[in-house]
């Protein structure tokens, strides 16, 4: 009887571990966090050297309750120490309650050196509230990109009120095609010669919050 009881307990424990592992795998879904939710380890910064001296750059990005709080001042950007290619990037963002519709920021993908100016050669899925996700080629000649599309009507339907979290997904394919979804709906795409580089986020005079910044490598 004792042996049977121990066997049942062992079976139940094993089953519980299997279920827990399955749930963890499902939750992860192939994504890896590139922001740890605690500090800015793994990220670098650049700020406008002409910014007023009374602005404390150390307070530009702070981490609170698992989110990056970017003050927007001074103008600049923070970016990953590592470079990436052929991936899906997803992140959540919001502007604080009371922010103006013109509130601005942006995501930078396929960043190219030098990283000492605002802003480096890259593709920017726009972070401005009113046209979030519209792709802006920074520093690229017209012959270096094509198939630039943006659906403002679709985006407007997906925008959430100030203070609510939204999710943006940026797919960067190995062939140079970049596609952007906002809250699950594709709103833009662009083909370019850029195919790899660090990932960054802009500080553009508006307070903006980011969290759950994750990346999944494509096959």
trRosetta pair geometry for C-beta under 8 A, 3 or more apart (Angstrom, degrees):
i j d omega theta_ij theta_ji phi_ij phi_ji
1 4 5.7 -53 -150 34 30 112
1 5 6.4 31 151 -20 64 106
2 5 5.7 -54 -150 35 32 112
2 6 6.4 29 153 -17 66 106
3 6 5.8 -55 -148 37 31 109
3 7 6.3 35 152 -23 64 107
4 7 5.6 -54 -149 34 30 115
4 8 6.5 31 153 -19 64 104
5 8 5.8 -54 -151 34 31 110
5 9 6.4 29 152 -18 64 106
6 9 5.7 -54 -148 37 33 111
6 10 6.2 34 154 -20 66 106
7 10 5.8 -55 -149 36 29 111
7 11 6.3 31 152 -21 64 107
8 11 5.6 -54 -148 35 31 113
8 12 6.3 30 154 -19 65 106
9 12 5.7 -54 -147 36 31 110
9 13 6.3 31 154 -19 65 107
10 13 5.7 -55 -147 37 30 111
10 14 6.2 30 154 -19 65 107
11 14 5.8 -56 -147 37 28 110
11 15 6.2 29 154 -20 64 108
12 15 5.7 -54 -147 36 29 112
12 16 6.4 33 153 -22 63 105
13 16 5.7 -54 -150 33 30 113
13 17 6.5 30 153 -18 64 104
14 17 5.8 -54 -151 35 32 110
14 18 6.4 32 152 -19 65 106
15 18 5.7 -54 -150 36 32 112
15 19 6.4 31 154 -18 66 105
16 19 5.8 -55 -148 36 31 110
16 20 6.2 30 154 -19 65 107
17 20 5.7 -55 -146 37 31 112
17 21 6.2 30 156 -18 65 107
18 21 5.8 -56 -148 37 29 110
18 22 6.3 31 153 -21 64 107
19 22 5.6 -55 -149 35 31 113
19 23 6.4 30 154 -19 65 105
20 23 5.8 -55 -150 36 30 110
20 24 6.4 31 153 -20 64 106
21 24 5.6 -53 -147 35 32 112
21 25 6.3 33 154 -19 65 105
22 25 5.8 -55 -150 36 30 110
22 26 6.3 29 153 -18 65 107
23 26 5.6 -55 -147 37 32 111
23 27 6.2 33 154 -21 66 106
24 27 5.7 -54 -147 35 30 111
24 28 6.4 28 155 -19 64 107
25 28 5.8 -57 -148 36 30 109
25 29 8.0 105 153 -59 52 40
26 29 6.6 21 179 -63 37 82
28 31 6.1 -158 177 49 60 73
29 216 7.4 -51 117 -92 80 141
30 216 4.6 62 120 -139 99 118
30 217 7.7 -117 170 45 104 66
31 88 8.0 -75 -98 86 94 102
31 90 7.1 -49 -123 38 140 114
31 214 4.1 33 173 161 123 128
31 215 6.6 138 -153 67 76 23
31 216 4.6 -62 -91 -63 63 98
32 214 6.4 156 75 -158 29 81
32 215 5.7 -31 62 65 82 78
32 216 7.2 139 10 -86 72 50
33 36 6.2 108 125 -97 126 42
33 37 7.2 -39 -174 -21 148 99
33 212 7.6 -87 -117 -148 98 45
33 213 6.9 86 -158 78 69 62
33 214 5.3 -49 -95 -100 50 81
34 42 6.8 -146 -178 130 70 141
34 80 6.1 -32 172 -104 129 129
34 82 7.9 -121 -141 50 117 118
34 199 7.2 61 116 58 160 136
34 213 5.4 -75 63 120 87 101
34 214 6.7 150 6 -120 80 26
34 215 5.2 41 -28 -3 123 115
35 42 7.7 -157 -101 73 44 123
35 43 7.6 21 -104 -47 84 128
35 68 6.7 -81 -158 -36 148 118
35 210 7.3 130 -17 120 174 109
35 211 7.5 -136 95 -144 138 38
35 212 7.8 -42 64 -6 113 1
35 213 4.0 67 7 46 117 116
36 39 6.8 -5 67 45 115 62
36 41 6.1 2 13 55 135 106
36 42 7.3 118 -19 16 105 129
37 63 7.3 131 171 -169 31 127
37 66 4.2 -13 -158 -137 104 77
37 67 7.9 2 -137 -47 71 32
37 211 7.2 54 -110 -150 86 89
38 41 7.7 3 78 13 96 111
38 63 6.3 82 151 131 18 154
38 66 8.0 -13 -62 -104 47 55
39 63 5.6 -135 -98 15 34 151
40 43 4.6 -79 179 53 89 120
40 45 7.9 23 156 -49 149 108
40 61 5.9 80 -77 115 141 130
40 63 6.8 -166 -43 -40 75 118
40 68 7.4 82 -88 -114 94 113
40 78 6.9 -77 -153 -167 128 145
42 80 6.4 -17 150 -143 89 75
42 81 5.5 -116 -166 13 52 111
42 82 7.4 -25 -168 -2 97 99
43 78 5.0 30 168 169 123 108
43 79 6.6 149 -156 75 79 23
43 80 6.2 -52 -105 -98 66 40
43 81 6.8 -124 -87 -28 17 82
44 78 6.8 172 85 -156 38 66
44 79 5.7 -26 61 65 87 78
44 80 7.7 21 16 119 85 8
44 81 5.9 109 -26 -81 102 72
44 115 7.5 57 105 132 132 151
45 57 7.3 138 142 166 144 115
45 60 7.2 125 -148 70 138 139
45 61 7.3 -151 -97 13 126 129
45 76 6.6 42 -180 141 84 136
45 77 7.6 177 -148 93 53 42
45 78 5.0 -25 -98 -103 73 82
45 79 7.9 157 -87 19 29 70
46 76 5.1 -165 101 -163 58 105
46 77 5.8 5 55 53 93 77
46 78 7.9 174 21 -85 61 39
46 79 7.7 3 6 9 101 111
46 115 5.8 -163 -41 148 146 86
46 116 6.2 -155 -137 -116 135 40
46 117 7.8 -21 154 16 145 16
46 118 7.5 -173 117 -67 112 75
47 51 6.0 -43 153 -3 105 145
47 57 5.0 -134 4 -125 166 127
47 60 6.7 -154 -88 -56 130 161
47 74 4.8 91 -173 70 111 111
47 75 7.2 128 -156 82 67 43
47 76 3.6 -66 -104 -60 52 152
47 203 7.4 -24 -109 64 86 140
48 51 4.5 112 82 -45 97 95
48 74 5.0 -118 42 147 99 125
48 75 4.7 42 -23 69 128 91
48 76 5.8 -134 -16 -64 67 86
48 118 5.9 -25 -80 -19 91 137
51 55 5.3 -69 150 50 118 137
51 57 7.6 112 77 -74 150 103
51 73 7.6 143 -155 -177 129 74
51 74 3.3 -33 -119 -117 152 155
51 75 6.9 -176 -84 32 112 73
51 76 7.9 -50 -45 -39 140 109
52 55 5.2 97 75 -12 87 101
52 74 7.4 177 34 -90 69 116
55 73 5.5 -118 -142 147 134 101
55 74 5.0 113 111 -49 155 94
56 59 4.6 52 97 11 107 110
56 60 8.0 -156 105 -34 61 70
57 60 5.3 -15 -163 -20 54 118
57 74 6.5 -40 -95 20 89 102
57 76 7.8 35 -138 11 110 158
59 62 6.4 -12 -153 -44 58 112
59 71 6.2 37 127 -20 84 148
60 70 6.5 3 159 -150 74 69
60 71 5.4 -114 -139 36 43 104
60 72 7.9 -167 -152 26 82 17
60 73 6.9 -143 -112 83 86 42
60 74 7.0 -59 -94 30 125 57
60 76 7.0 -12 -161 54 161 124
60 78 7.9 162 114 -47 120 116
60 203 5.8 -13 -174 -122 118 160
61 68 5.6 -20 -159 -167 100 103
61 69 7.1 147 -153 73 46 51
61 70 5.3 -12 -98 -99 78 72
61 71 7.6 -124 -62 4 37 80
61 78 5.8 20 -47 -42 157 153
61 203 7.6 -107 -56 -77 93 128
62 68 7.6 144 76 -157 33 53
62 69 4.9 -20 65 58 84 105
62 71 7.9 55 5 -37 96 98
63 66 7.6 8 -179 -116 95 7
63 67 7.0 166 -151 81 62 34
63 68 5.9 -34 -97 -97 73 54
63 69 7.2 175 -94 12 20 82
64 67 6.1 -28 70 61 66 84
64 69 5.5 14 21 -19 110 126
66 211 5.6 60 128 -140 87 123
66 212 7.9 33 153 -47 112 71
67 209 4.9 15 163 -176 131 107
67 210 6.5 157 -164 77 80 36
67 211 4.0 -57 -103 -67 81 112
68 201 7.8 115 97 70 150 155
68 209 6.6 157 79 -157 56 54
68 210 4.5 -6 52 58 109 92
68 211 6.9 -180 13 -71 70 57
68 213 8.0 12 -2 -20 125 128
69 207 7.2 -9 -176 -165 82 100
69 209 5.6 -17 -103 -105 59 86
70 78 7.7 -143 -105 9 121 122
70 105 7.2 100 85 -117 142 132
70 201 7.1 -135 -57 122 159 121
70 203 5.4 -138 179 -103 118 90
70 207 6.8 163 90 -151 59 50
70 208 5.1 -12 63 63 109 78
70 209 7.2 -177 20 -86 77 33
70 210 7.0 36 -11 1 114 102
71 203 7.3 26 67 -151 62 116
71 207 5.6 -29 -143 -102 37 85
72 75 7.9 -4 171 -88 61 53
72 104 8.0 104 -138 71 121 75
72 105 7.4 -99 -103 -82 95 94
72 203 5.4 174 -130 -171 31 76
72 204 6.1 -48 -149 67 91 35
72 205 4.8 3 159 129 113 5
72 206 4.5 173 -110 53 152 24
72 207 5.2 -98 -8 -62 117 39
72 208 6.6 97 -67 2 101 85
73 203 7.1 -144 -26 162 15 114
73 205 6.3 57 -73 -112 81 50
74 203 7.1 76 93 116 40 127
75 118 5.7 32 136 -117 111 163
75 203 6.1 173 -144 100 31 84
75 204 6.0 40 -126 -114 88 48
75 205 6.3 -14 -77 -41 89 85
76 118 6.4 -100 -106 -84 41 114
76 202 7.7 173 99 -155 32 58
76 203 4.8 7 58 50 69 118
77 108 6.4 19 -160 2 149 140
77 118 7.1 149 -13 -114 102 81
77 119 6.2 78 -30 -130 141 102
77 120 7.9 -107 53 8 151 96
77 200 4.7 42 162 167 123 128
77 201 6.4 169 -155 82 83 36
77 202 5.0 -41 -97 -104 95 51
77 203 6.2 -162 -80 10 37 80
78 200 6.3 171 89 -151 36 83
78 201 5.9 -9 58 55 83 86
78 203 7.3 67 -13 -30 86 108
79 108 6.8 -46 -100 71 113 122
79 111 6.1 -25 -146 12 148 168
79 115 6.8 -119 45 -148 149 136
79 198 4.7 72 164 136 114 131
79 199 6.5 173 -151 89 77 36
79 200 3.3 -35 -92 -90 97 100
79 201 7.6 175 -79 16 58 55
80 83 7.6 160 96 -74 111 29
80 84 7.3 29 78 -16 153 109
80 198 4.7 -171 62 -156 82 93
80 199 4.9 40 1 47 121 80
80 200 7.2 -130 4 -69 69 59
81 198 7.4 -174 85 -116 2 123
82 198 6.8 136 87 -109 35 81
83 196 5.6 59 162 161 115 97
83 197 5.3 -63 -140 -144 102 19
83 198 5.3 -70 -95 -57 63 57
84 87 5.2 -34 163 6 120 148
84 89 7.9 113 99 -67 155 110
84 172 7.5 100 115 70 102 142
84 196 6.7 -159 94 -149 32 76
84 197 7.5 -31 47 71 59 32
84 198 7.4 81 10 -120 82 27
84 199 6.2 -1 27 -31 126 106
84 215 6.4 -87 -132 -165 159 152
85 172 7.2 -112 -152 121 41 118
85 174 6.7 67 156 -110 99 70
85 195 5.8 38 -139 143 113 79
85 196 3.6 -34 -76 -98 111 101
85 197 7.9 80 -72 2 82 45
86 172 6.8 -117 -87 105 16 82
86 173 6.4 21 -122 -163 67 33
86 174 4.1 11 -90 -68 113 86
86 195 7.8 14 -46 178 75 92
86 217 6.6 42 105 -161 88 74
86 218 4.7 -113 163 53 85 104
87 171 7.8 -153 106 -146 41 49
87 172 5.6 11 55 56 69 100
87 215 5.3 3 173 -172 136 101
87 216 6.3 154 -162 79 81 44
87 217 5.3 -49 -102 -106 89 44
87 218 5.9 -155 -93 -7 28 87
88 169 6.4 -7 -176 -172 101 97
88 170 7.2 158 -159 82 52 47
88 171 5.0 -17 -107 -104 82 74
88 172 7.6 180 -85 23 33 67
88 215 7.0 158 81 -155 50 53
88 216 4.7 -6 55 57 99 98
88 218 6.5 101 -22 -58 86 96
89 107 7.6 166 112 180 141 144
89 109 7.0 -160 12 -96 148 122
89 169 7.2 160 85 -156 51 47
89 170 4.5 -8 60 59 102 99
89 171 7.9 -164 25 -73 66 30
89 172 7.1 33 -4 -3 103 108
89 199 6.2 158 -109 -127 152 150
89 213 7.6 -10 -171 -168 94 78
89 214 7.5 160 -154 86 51 46
89 215 5.3 -17 -102 -102 69 83
90 167 6.3 7 -174 -176 103 102
90 168 6.9 175 -147 90 57 48
90 169 4.6 -13 -99 -104 92 77
90 170 7.5 -180 -77 21 44 65
90 212 7.4 -35 116 129 91 96
90 213 7.8 179 93 -144 48 38
90 214 5.4 -11 62 61 89 91
90 215 7.8 175 22 -82 65 38
90 216 7.9 20 2 1 103 101
91 107 7.4 157 40 -96 136 134
91 167 7.3 173 91 -147 30 63
91 168 5.9 -12 61 58 77 90
91 210 5.7 -9 172 -161 125 102
91 211 7.4 146 -169 72 80 31
91 212 6.3 156 -141 90 50 68
91 213 4.3 7 -105 -104 109 71
91 214 7.2 167 -77 19 62 61
92 165 4.8 7 179 -173 120 112
92 166 6.7 160 -153 80 68 36
92 167 5.1 -37 -95 -93 75 70
92 168 7.8 157 -99 16 26 71
92 210 7.0 140 80 -158 56 51
92 211 5.0 -26 67 66 108 81
92 212 4.8 46 7 49 109 112
93 105 7.5 -154 -164 76 140 143
93 127 7.0 -109 175 -148 165 105
93 165 7.3 134 64 -150 23 66
93 166 5.9 -30 64 63 74 87
93 167 8.0 138 17 -100 71 26
93 168 6.4 4 11 1 118 114
93 208 6.4 -3 -167 177 104 106
93 209 6.6 154 -153 83 53 58
93 210 5.3 -15 -98 -100 80 69
93 211 8.0 170 -77 22 39 64
94 160 7.9 -52 -114 84 95 118
94 162 7.5 114 -178 -163 88 47
94 163 6.3 34 174 -168 127 10
94 164 6.1 -167 -121 85 125 27
94 165 5.0 -76 -48 -94 122 49
94 166 6.5 136 -81 11 72 78
94 208 7.4 168 84 -159 36 66
94 209 5.2 -11 59 57 82 107
95 99 3.8 -88 148 49 119 166
95 103 4.5 87 -123 110 153 162
95 129 6.0 -47 -6 -77 143 123
95 162 5.2 -55 86 -137 96 91
95 163 7.5 -49 89 -45 57 42
95 206 6.6 -31 -126 157 116 119
95 207 7.0 113 -150 90 72 71
95 208 5.7 -42 -94 -107 70 74
95 209 7.7 169 -92 16 22 82
96 99 5.4 119 63 -41 65 107
96 162 6.8 16 104 169 30 103
96 163 6.2 31 -171 -89 36 73
96 207 5.7 3 0 99 118 122
96 209 7.3 94 -58 -17 75 113
97 162 5.4 127 -116 118 38 100
97 163 3.6 24 -65 -69 83 129
98 162 6.7 -153 19 123 26 145
98 163 7.9 66 2 -54 62 110
99 103 4.4 8 166 -56 120 148
99 129 7.3 152 118 -52 121 150
99 162 4.9 -174 43 -142 93 135
99 206 6.7 74 -153 -167 120 111
99 207 7.1 -133 -96 63 119 88
100 103 5.5 145 67 -44 68 81
100 206 7.8 -113 49 -119 91 121
101 129 5.5 -134 -164 88 50 130
101 130 5.4 63 162 -63 97 105
102 128 7.1 -31 -167 -160 47 105
102 129 7.2 -102 -75 39 1 107
102 130 6.8 -12 -96 -11 44 123
103 128 7.1 160 93 -148 47 57
103 129 4.9 56 59 -20 90 121
103 162 7.9 104 10 -114 148 115
103 206 4.0 139 -156 -161 79 151
103 207 7.9 -52 -149 55 123 55
103 208 7.0 145 160 -75 115 99
104 127 6.6 95 -179 89 48 87
104 128 4.6 -13 -116 -99 74 83
104 129 7.6 -93 -73 -4 41 75
104 202 7.7 -48 141 106 86 126
104 204 4.3 -74 110 104 106 128
104 205 6.7 28 57 59 110 88
104 206 5.0 135 43 6 59 132
105 127 3.4 -63 89 111 76 140
105 128 7.1 170 35 -63 48 42
105 201 6.6 2 172 179 112 89
105 202 5.1 166 -167 75 59 91
105 203 7.4 -5 -124 -100 89 24
105 204 5.5 -178 -97 29 43 108
105 206 6.2 -110 -46 69 86 109
105 208 4.4 -38 -46 -2 149 168
106 119 7.9 -42 79 -97 136 172
106 124 4.7 5 173 -171 132 114
106 125 6.9 161 -164 82 77 49
106 126 5.5 -52 -112 -139 99 37
106 127 3.9 -143 -74 6 34 101
106 128 7.2 1 -68 -24 88 71
106 136 7.5 -51 -141 40 142 122
106 201 7.1 169 87 -155 45 52
106 202 4.1 31 48 13 86 131
106 204 6.9 55 4 -17 94 140
107 124 6.7 150 74 -155 50 60
107 125 4.7 -4 59 59 109 98
107 127 6.1 120 -18 -60 68 106
107 168 7.0 -166 -19 109 146 146
107 170 6.4 -147 112 -39 149 152
107 199 7.2 -19 -175 -172 94 91
107 200 7.3 150 -166 86 48 50
107 201 5.8 -25 -107 -101 59 71
107 202 7.7 -111 -57 0 19 87
108 111 5.2 54 139 -72 116 106
108 119 6.5 -147 -93 169 138 128
108 120 7.0 86 -176 59 147 96
108 122 4.5 36 -168 126 97 158
108 123 7.5 140 -156 73 53 43
108 124 5.5 -25 -97 -97 66 79
108 138 7.5 -34 -126 22 103 143
108 198 7.9 24 105 102 104 81
108 199 6.8 153 84 -165 67 43
108 200 3.8 -5 54 61 117 98
108 201 7.0 -149 14 -66 85 23
108 202 6.8 103 -31 -47 105 89
109 122 6.3 147 66 -178 35 105
109 123 5.2 -27 64 67 90 95
109 124 7.8 166 19 -89 71 30
109 125 7.0 42 -4 -6 113 99
109 170 6.0 -164 -52 148 146 145
109 172 5.6 -157 171 -77 142 138
109 178 6.6 151 80 -125 144 139
109 194 7.9 136 114 123 79 129
109 197 7.1 123 163 70 47 100
109 199 5.8 -4 -106 -114 65 79
110 122 5.5 154 81 -143 70 73
110 123 5.6 44 43 14 114 96
110 172 6.8 172 -45 -147 102 139
110 178 7.9 -107 -8 -69 127 135
110 192 7.5 171 77 88 163 130
110 194 3.7 107 152 152 146 122
110 195 6.5 96 -120 31 126 9
110 196 6.2 87 -123 69 80 11
110 197 4.2 89 -163 31 35 117
111 115 6.8 49 157 -98 126 103
111 120 4.9 61 -160 91 94 135
111 121 7.4 120 -158 78 49 56
111 122 4.4 -17 -97 -87 57 127
111 197 4.3 -171 52 147 50 126
111 198 4.6 -38 50 63 121 84
111 199 7.2 -175 -5 -80 111 16
111 200 5.6 62 -57 -4 145 117
112 120 5.9 -176 61 162 57 109
112 121 4.1 -30 54 79 116 107
112 122 6.4 -172 9 -67 77 69
112 139 7.7 -130 55 89 119 140
112 194 6.9 -113 -43 -119 115 117
112 197 5.7 -77 -63 -106 54 147
113 120 7.1 -42 -109 -145 18 132
114 117 6.7 73 94 3 100 98
114 120 6.9 -145 91 -113 42 105
115 120 5.3 -31 -109 -65 58 140
115 198 7.7 12 -93 44 138 142
117 120 6.6 121 64 -74 81 59
119 122 6.9 -71 133 33 106 116
119 124 7.2 61 100 -70 152 133
119 138 5.4 -48 84 -166 105 158
119 202 6.7 -45 -101 -101 140 114
120 138 7.1 85 94 111 39 131
120 139 7.2 -66 159 5 38 149
120 200 7.7 97 37 17 117 154
121 138 6.0 -169 -132 105 31 85
121 139 3.5 -96 -103 85 78 141
121 140 6.8 114 -158 -56 93 70
121 194 7.8 -177 141 -85 94 134
122 138 5.1 10 54 53 69 116
122 139 7.3 57 12 36 50 111
122 194 7.0 134 -138 -160 41 169
122 197 6.8 -137 -112 97 95 151
122 200 7.4 -62 -126 37 174 114
123 135 5.8 -13 -178 -164 103 105
123 136 7.5 148 -165 74 54 44
123 137 5.8 -29 -109 -105 72 61
123 138 7.2 -174 -94 16 19 83
123 140 7.8 13 -79 -20 72 142
123 145 7.8 134 -97 -105 107 140
123 178 5.6 155 124 14 161 168
123 190 6.4 178 -144 81 132 136
123 192 6.0 -175 -69 16 124 156
123 194 6.1 -168 -23 66 103 140
124 127 8.0 -81 176 -10 99 83
124 135 6.9 144 78 -157 48 52
124 136 4.4 -22 66 62 105 94
124 137 7.7 -170 22 -79 79 13
124 138 5.5 66 -17 -28 113 114
124 202 7.6 25 -139 -31 123 131
125 133 5.5 -19 -173 -137 99 41
125 134 7.5 139 -157 67 52 28
125 135 5.7 -29 -94 -94 58 71
125 168 6.8 150 133 172 140 136
125 170 5.4 -129 -21 -97 155 124
125 178 7.6 -137 -60 154 102 125
125 180 4.7 151 -128 -102 126 142
125 188 7.2 162 -128 71 87 133
126 131 5.5 3 101 105 151 88
126 132 6.0 -146 102 -130 86 29
126 133 6.3 -34 56 39 82 19
126 134 4.3 5 17 58 131 81
126 135 7.2 -133 -13 -75 84 18
126 136 5.7 80 -64 -12 94 111
127 132 6.2 15 -150 -125 29 85
127 201 7.4 73 -62 -154 156 83
127 202 6.3 -170 27 47 136 107
127 204 7.7 149 71 25 117 130
127 208 6.9 42 156 -149 131 166
128 131 5.5 18 83 51 109 78
128 132 6.4 -150 75 -72 47 60
128 134 8.0 -27 50 38 103 110
129 132 6.0 -15 -143 -45 23 108
129 159 7.1 81 176 -143 80 127
129 162 7.7 -14 -130 -87 148 89
131 134 4.5 -10 153 -5 106 132
131 150 7.3 32 -171 172 107 141
131 152 6.5 -43 -117 -114 92 94
131 155 6.7 67 -141 111 47 162
132 155 6.4 168 60 -165 74 124
132 159 7.0 130 27 -99 124 97
132 166 7.6 61 128 103 163 154
132 168 7.1 -118 161 -87 111 127
132 182 5.8 108 108 -109 108 145
132 187 8.0 63 96 74 68 160
133 150 7.5 151 108 -136 85 99
133 155 6.0 -167 48 -111 124 122
133 168 6.3 -164 -86 -132 95 114
133 180 4.3 168 -162 132 93 132
133 181 7.6 -94 -134 108 137 6
133 182 4.6 -99 -50 -45 145 118
133 187 4.5 69 113 71 143 129
133 188 5.3 165 142 11 89 118
134 150 4.4 29 -122 -128 88 148
134 152 7.9 8 -75 -83 120 78
134 155 7.6 -40 -48 -60 86 162
134 187 7.4 -72 -68 127 56 112
134 188 5.5 151 -119 -75 37 153
135 148 6.4 -136 78 -143 110 90
135 150 6.9 -161 22 -72 74 108
135 178 6.3 132 -116 97 146 121
135 180 6.4 173 -57 -10 98 133
135 188 4.9 174 -11 145 94 134
135 189 7.2 -14 -4 158 143 6
135 190 4.3 -134 105 -14 155 134
137 140 3.9 -66 164 43 119 126
137 144 7.2 156 -175 91 145 102
137 145 4.8 -144 -81 -1 153 160
137 148 7.5 -87 -20 -95 112 133
137 190 6.9 -167 -58 175 100 151
137 192 6.3 160 -111 -100 119 137
140 144 4.3 -129 -171 83 100 128
140 145 5.3 60 132 -16 145 115
140 192 6.3 -56 -136 -145 162 124
140 193 7.5 164 -140 34 118 99
140 194 7.4 -95 -88 -23 129 116
141 144 4.9 96 59 -4 73 108
142 145 7.3 -86 -154 50 33 77
144 192 6.0 31 143 -156 79 86
144 193 4.7 -72 -160 8 86 118
144 194 7.8 55 163 -23 112 83
145 148 6.3 58 138 -58 112 109
145 190 5.8 -3 -171 176 119 108
145 191 6.4 153 -159 87 64 54
145 192 4.0 -19 -101 -99 92 88
145 193 7.2 -103 -66 0 62 75
146 190 7.8 146 75 -165 30 67
146 191 5.0 -23 66 68 78 108
146 192 7.7 163 19 -80 57 49
147 177 7.7 -29 87 -121 143 92
147 189 6.5 -40 135 113 103 99
147 190 6.3 153 90 -139 78 36
147 191 4.3 55 41 6 121 107
148 188 8.0 -8 -171 -168 62 99
148 189 7.8 -163 -134 93 30 53
148 190 4.8 21 -105 -110 70 96
149 188 5.9 174 93 -146 65 56
149 189 5.2 11 50 48 104 81
149 190 7.4 -167 24 -68 63 61
150 155 7.7 -8 178 -26 89 133
150 187 6.4 22 -153 148 66 82
150 188 4.3 0 -101 -101 73 104
151 154 4.0 36 116 18 121 116
151 155 6.4 154 96 -17 68 85
151 187 5.3 -126 54 -152 87 64
151 188 7.1 -155 15 -67 69 60
152 155 5.6 -57 -149 37 34 113
152 156 6.2 38 156 -26 68 104
153 156 5.8 -50 -148 29 30 113
153 157 6.9 29 154 -17 60 104
154 157 5.9 -60 -159 33 33 111
154 158 6.7 21 151 -14 66 112
154 185 5.8 -148 171 141 111 129
154 186 7.8 -4 136 88 153 48
154 187 5.2 -168 94 -110 114 83
155 158 5.7 -70 -154 40 35 107
155 159 6.5 48 153 -42 71 96
155 182 6.0 52 -129 46 80 148
155 187 4.5 70 -71 -138 93 145
156 159 6.0 -37 -149 6 33 116
157 185 7.7 -12 83 59 106 167
158 166 7.7 95 146 -146 93 124
158 182 4.8 123 116 106 146 103
158 183 4.4 174 -171 51 108 122
158 184 7.7 -168 -132 50 125 72
158 185 5.3 -147 -77 42 138 125
158 187 7.2 -114 26 -62 145 128
159 166 7.4 -39 -139 -91 45 149
159 182 7.7 -4 -74 144 58 137
160 164 4.1 -99 144 87 127 126
160 165 7.5 3 76 74 156 27
160 166 5.1 -177 21 -71 118 100
160 183 7.1 133 -32 -73 105 146
161 164 5.3 77 63 4 74 118
165 211 7.5 -48 -129 47 129 115
166 182 6.5 0 167 -171 125 89
166 183 5.5 -69 -156 -59 91 101
167 182 7.6 151 86 -160 52 44
167 183 5.8 111 51 -91 79 50
167 184 7.4 51 76 -37 114 70
167 212 8.0 -40 -114 89 99 128
168 180 6.7 -17 -169 -166 98 95
168 181 7.0 158 -158 85 49 57
168 182 5.5 -15 -104 -105 77 67
169 180 7.1 153 82 -156 55 46
169 181 4.2 0 55 55 104 106
169 184 7.9 59 6 -88 128 33
170 178 6.6 -9 -173 -168 92 98
170 179 7.5 162 -155 82 46 46
170 180 5.4 -9 -104 -104 72 78
170 181 8.0 -152 -66 27 35 68
171 177 7.9 -5 111 112 96 87
171 178 6.8 162 84 -153 57 47
171 179 4.5 -3 54 55 108 94
171 180 7.8 -155 22 -71 72 34
171 181 7.8 49 -12 -5 101 99
171 218 7.8 74 -158 -61 92 135
172 177 8.0 167 -152 88 37 48
172 178 5.3 -4 -105 -106 68 87
172 195 7.8 142 166 -155 103 47
173 176 6.9 -34 81 38 84 23
173 177 4.5 7 42 58 124 89
173 178 7.4 -151 17 -72 77 40
173 179 7.8 44 -19 1 106 97
173 218 6.9 -38 -118 56 61 168
174 195 6.6 42 -164 -162 42 118
174 218 7.2 -135 -30 82 95 125
175 191 7.8 -34 123 -138 92 99
175 195 7.7 -122 133 -113 6 117
176 191 5.6 66 113 -165 101 69
176 192 5.3 -142 179 69 107 49
176 193 6.3 -21 -132 -110 144 13
176 194 6.6 121 -136 65 93 43
176 195 5.1 -67 -82 -81 75 91
177 189 6.6 -3 -174 -174 92 108
177 190 7.6 165 -151 87 52 37
177 191 5.2 -25 -96 -99 70 77
178 189 6.5 167 89 -153 54 59
178 190 5.2 -10 58 59 100 83
178 191 7.7 176 18 -85 71 29
178 192 7.0 -3 1 16 113 106
179 186 5.9 -30 177 -137 108 118
179 188 7.3 169 -152 94 48 53
179 189 4.5 -12 -103 -103 72 98
180 186 6.9 120 82 -148 43 66
180 187 5.9 -48 98 58 95 84
180 188 4.6 6 46 59 112 94
180 189 7.1 -167 15 -75 72 49
181 184 6.1 -21 167 -160 123 8
181 185 6.0 153 -155 72 86 24
181 186 4.9 -51 -90 -83 80 54
181 187 6.9 124 -126 3 32 79
182 185 6.2 -31 64 62 66 80
182 187 5.3 2 11 -6 108 133
186 189 7.1 10 179 -47 118 101
194 197 6.8 -36 -173 -1 111 127
199 215 7.7 -166 -12 -80 159 132
201 210 6.2 -62 -130 -46 169 159
210 213 6.1 30 155 -56 114 113
